[in-house]
């Protein structure tokens, strides 16, 4: 599992975000998530589609993203 700061640092390192992004509470999207997975895990894939589910609980917003990926592209099988 990666810490939020590590994820933010990756996005700054690859030039997707400005240094002020580190420590912020800004959201990242599916494309940024694919950049992070590629950099930290060496997993390179294209997102064919995704589903976002959002809900609020006790005044906080929670979002979950489900990605539909081509397993052949993802794992080479």
C-alpha angles and dihedrals in degrees: 000000000000127000119239090244091056091052091049091048091054092053090051092046093053091047098247094118137028119251089255087070091075109097093012127123094229118138124242125212136221094274092053089048090055089052090053094048090050093050100041101034103022089238111143118185144144120240110234093185141329141203123220121203117188132181140162125233124177090348095306124115118227123191128188124191123204116195127205107209136173104253091207091058092041100048104012093242 
